[in-house]
Amino acid sequence: MTCELLVGSQEFWESAARDIASARRRVLIQAMTFEGDSAGLGVSRAIAQAAATDRRILVDDYSRNVINDTILALPGRSAAVRAEAQATLAMFAELVRGGTGVRITNPVGGHPLRYPLRNHKKLLVMDDIVHIGGINFSDHNFEWHDLMLRIEDPAIAEFLVADFDRDWAGKPAGASATFGAIELITLDGSTNEARMAPLLALVAGARRSVEMISAYPTMPFVGAMAAAARTGAKVDVYTPAPNNKPIIRDYLTGVAEGAGIALRLLPEMTHAKAIVIDGETLVLGSSNFNFASYRTSNDIVAICRDPVLIGQFETRLLGPMRAGAVLAEKSATPRWRQLRGRWSLELADAALARLRHGPVRAIDWPV
């Protein structure tokens, strides 16, 4: 097994494009956001030109409903957003005509309550090489600070291909397996709470330290970090000050101090999701460590205990964040915003806990 940490969209895409071009058996791509802009069209062209006999894409229905963080159904959408939405539809239609299979995961199907129930996975499989992490295929996602993990290993590839195929068939099922120093967990959106329980216990049981990077951490992960802090672990959360969902930053500002968490604000938007526990365990993948991932999202989580990989992560991501972050001042966020954030997220969590995925979990891309 070989592992490589890819930091930033340019480093990731240069690596992934080479892997796509060299693949001969399969190119399987899964993302929540895949838009018909410069970044998305570049990925689309690489897939269309691949020599692999099996070329398939799973794109979440999110990309038919949200473009550039803008909900299309709301009034007053700009001409640029509407044009990009049409370009996205045309991009996938062209891929289908060219022989690439395209399916939509978790279709909303005219039921607004299904909108929050997303397939949040980011996965690329090229023969025996996989990429997992947080990067979606759109210009604004490519602009954000983020990471992917490249793994070359036949057994891991087969495990994730099996997960892809279950999603493709509209029959997602959670699974977990250990491959040497890496444990993989796939979440199906229905059995997440049970599969997340060991990870929450791992965080809560930290002996010395927990360092989390995420733009969107919420309950129950904040509770697990608070449990670690109560037993003496040093707990730090690194989250962006310019958050595209500022209500979560407001929530964190209000709860961190009372939970024993040092909230550290980063000067740029980061979409990376990772936890380092006691300097010995690295958790990364597509999970935002929030209530949606705990309740209903489809996600991929990797728990890594490879000292070399953890060292790379600390050098390339955590070290610069430690140096560049500033400690959040609770008083800098008005109390009413802190309370609004907490109450809003608790209400959303309670609502999501009651939602269930419908029987249709994947459909063909309409052409």
Residue pairs with C-beta under 8 A, 6 or more apart in sequence:
1 151
1 152
1 153
1 156
1 179
1 180
1 182
2 151
2 152
2 153
3 149
3 150
3 151
3 152
3 182
3 304
3 306
3 309
4 15
4 149
4 150
4 151
5 147
5 149
5 150
5 309
5 312
5 313
5 316
5 317
6 12
6 15
6 131
6 133
6 147
6 148
6 149
6 150
7 147
7 316
7 317
8 145
8 146
8 147
9 39
9 135
9 141
9 142
9 143
9 144
9 146
12 131
12 133
12 135
12 146
12 147
12 148
13 39
13 42
13 43
13 142
15 131
15 150
16 46
16 124
16 126
16 131
16 148
16 150
17 46
19 124
19 126
19 127
19 129
19 131
19 150
20 27
20 46
20 47
20 50
20 52
20 124
20 126
21 46
21 49
21 50
21 51
22 126
22 127
23 50
23 51
23 52
23 126
23 127
23 129
24 51
24 52
24 53
24 127
25 52
25 53
25 54
25 127
26 52
26 53
26 54
26 55
26 56
26 125
26 126
26 127
26 161
27 47
27 50
27 52
27 54
27 55
27 56
27 124
27 125
27 126
28 54
28 56
28 57
28 58
28 123
28 124
28 125
28 126
28 161
28 164
29 43
29 47
29 56
29 57
29 58
29 123
29 124
30 57
30 58
30 59
30 105
30 119
30 121
30 122
30 123
30 124
30 164
30 167
31 58
31 59
31 60
31 63
31 121
31 122
31 123
31 136
31 137
32 59
32 60
32 62
32 63
32 118
32 119
32 120
32 121
32 122
32 136
33 60
33 62
33 63
33 66
33 136
33 137
33 138
33 141
34 40
34 43
34 57
34 59
34 63
34 88
34 136
34 137
34 138
35 63
35 67
35 68
35 84
35 87
35 88
35 137
35 138
35 139
36 44
36 84
36 86
36 87
36 88
36 89
36 90
36 91
37 68
37 84
37 87
37 138
37 139
38 139
39 137
39 138
39 139
39 141
39 142
40 88
40 91
40 137
40 138
40 139
41 87
41 91
43 137
44 91
44 92
44 94
44 95
47 55
47 57
47 95
47 100
48 55
48 94
48 95
48 98
48 100
52 126
52 127
55 99
55 100
55 101
56 100
56 101
56 102
56 103
56 164
56 168
57 92
57 95
57 100
57 101
57 102
57 103
58 103
58 104
58 105
58 119
58 121
58 164
58 167
58 168
58 362
59 92
59 102
59 103
59 104
59 105
59 365
60 104
60 105
60 106
60 118
60 119
60 120
61 104
61 105
61 106
61 107
61 108
61 118
62 118
63 88
64 72
64 88
64 89
64 104
65 71
65 72
65 73
65 108
65 115
66 72
67 81
67 84
67 85
67 88
68 81
68 84
68 138
68 139
68 140
69 140
69 244
70 77
70 78
70 81
72 81
72 82
72 85
92 102
92 365
93 365
93 367
95 102
96 102
96 365
96 367
97 367
102 364
102 365
103 168
103 362
103 363
103 364
103 365
104 362
104 363
104 364
104 365
105 119
105 167
105 298
105 361
105 362
106 114
106 117
106 118
106 119
106 189
106 298
106 357
106 361
106 362
107 114
107 360
107 362
107 363
108 114
108 115
109 358
109 360
111 358
113 355
114 355
114 357
114 358
116 292
116 296
116 348
116 352
116 355
117 189
117 296
117 297
117 355
117 357
118 292
118 296
118 297
118 298
119 167
119 172
119 189
119 297
119 298
120 286
120 287
120 288
120 292
120 293
120 297
120 298
120 299
121 167
121 186
121 286
121 298
121 299
121 300
122 131
122 132
122 133
122 134
122 135
122 136
122 148
122 286
122 300
123 130
123 131
123 132
123 160
123 163
123 164
123 300
124 130
124 131
125 157
125 160
125 161
125 164
127 157
128 152
128 153
128 154
128 157
129 150
129 151
129 152
129 157
130 150
130 151
130 153
130 156
130 157
130 160
131 148
131 149
131 150
131 151
132 148
132 149
132 151
132 160
132 284
132 285
132 286
132 300
132 302
133 146
133 147
133 148
133 149
133 272
133 284
133 285
133 286
134 146
134 147
134 148
134 271
134 272
134 273
134 285
134 286
135 141
135 142
135 146
135 147
135 148
135 271
141 271
143 269
144 269
144 270
144 271
145 268
145 269
145 270
145 271
145 272
146 270
146 271
146 272
147 272
147 274
147 284
147 317
149 284
149 302
149 304
151 182
153 179
155 179
156 179
156 182
156 184
159 175
159 177
159 179
159 184
160 184
160 186
160 300
162 175
163 172
163 175
163 186
163 300
166 172
166 173
166 188
167 298
167 361
167 362
168 362
169 362
170 360
170 361
170 362
170 363
171 361
172 188
172 189
172 190
172 298
172 361
173 188
173 191
174 185
174 186
174 187
174 188
174 190
174 191
174 192
174 195
175 185
175 186
176 183
176 184
176 185
176 186
176 195
177 183
177 184
178 184
181 304
181 305
181 306
181 309
182 302
182 303
182 304
182 305
182 306
183 302
183 303
183 304
184 300
184 301
184 302
184 303
185 195
185 196
185 199
185 300
185 301
185 302
185 303
186 298
186 299
186 300
186 301
187 195
187 196
187 287
187 293
187 297
187 298
187 299
187 300
187 301
188 298
189 296
189 297
189 298
189 357
190 296
190 356
190 357
192 293
192 294
192 295
192 296
192 297
192 299
193 294
193 295
196 293
196 294
199 283
199 301
199 303
200 220
200 221
200 224
201 224
202 277
202 281
202 283
202 303
203 210
203 221
203 224
203 225
203 227
203 228
203 275
203 277
204 224
204 225
204 227
204 228
205 228
206 228
206 233
206 235
206 277
206 278
207 231
207 232
207 233
207 278
208 233
208 234
208 278
208 279
209 233
209 234
209 235
209 236
209 276
209 277
209 278
209 279
210 225
210 228
210 229
210 233
210 234
210 235
210 236
210 275
210 276
210 277
211 235
211 236
211 237
211 238
211 275
211 276
211 318
212 221
212 225
212 235
212 236
212 237
212 238
212 274
212 275
212 289
213 237
213 238
213 239
213 270
213 272
213 273
213 274
213 275
213 317
213 318
213 321
214 237
214 238
214 239
214 272
214 273
214 274
214 288
214 289
214 290
215 239
215 240
215 243
215 244
215 245
215 248
215 269
215 270
215 271
215 288
216 245
216 248
216 288
216 289
216 290
217 237
217 239
217 248
217 252
217 288
217 289
217 290
218 248
218 251
218 289
218 290
218 291
218 345
218 349
219 290
219 291
219 294
219 345
219 346
219 349
220 291
220 294
221 289
221 290
221 294
222 252
222 255
222 256
222 259
222 261
223 259
225 235
225 237
225 259
225 260
225 261
226 235
226 259
226 260
226 261
228 235
229 235
229 259
229 260
229 261
230 260
233 278
234 262
235 259
235 260
235 261
235 262
236 261
236 262
236 264
237 252
237 256
237 261
237 262
237 263
237 264
238 264
238 266
238 270
238 318
238 321
238 325
239 248
239 249
239 252
239 263
239 264
239 265
239 266
239 270
240 249
240 265
240 266
240 267
240 268
240 269
240 270
241 249
241 265
241 266
241 267
242 267
242 268
242 269
243 249
243 269
244 269
247 340
247 341
247 344
247 345
248 290
248 341
248 345
249 265
249 333
249 341
250 333
250 337
250 338
250 340
250 341
251 338
251 341
251 342
251 344
251 345
252 263
252 328
252 341
253 263
253 328
253 330
253 332
253 333
253 338
253 341
254 330
254 333
254 335
254 338
254 339
254 341
254 342
255 261
255 338
255 342
256 262
256 263
256 328
256 330
257 263
257 330
262 327
263 327
263 328
264 321
264 325
264 326
264 327
264 328
265 325
265 326
265 327
265 328
266 321
266 324
266 325
267 324
267 325
270 321
272 284
272 317
273 284
273 285
273 286
273 287
273 288
273 289
274 282
274 283
274 284
274 313
274 317
275 281
275 282
275 283
275 284
275 289
276 282
276 283
276 310
276 313
276 314
276 318
277 283
279 310
279 314
280 305
280 307
280 310
281 303
281 304
281 305
281 310
282 303
282 304
282 305
282 306
282 309
282 310
282 313
283 301
283 302
283 303
283 304
284 301
284 302
284 304
284 313
285 299
285 300
285 301
285 302
286 299
286 300
286 301
287 293
287 297
287 299
287 300
287 301
291 345
291 348
291 349
291 352
292 352
293 299
295 349
295 352
295 353
295 355
296 352
296 355
296 357
304 310
330 338
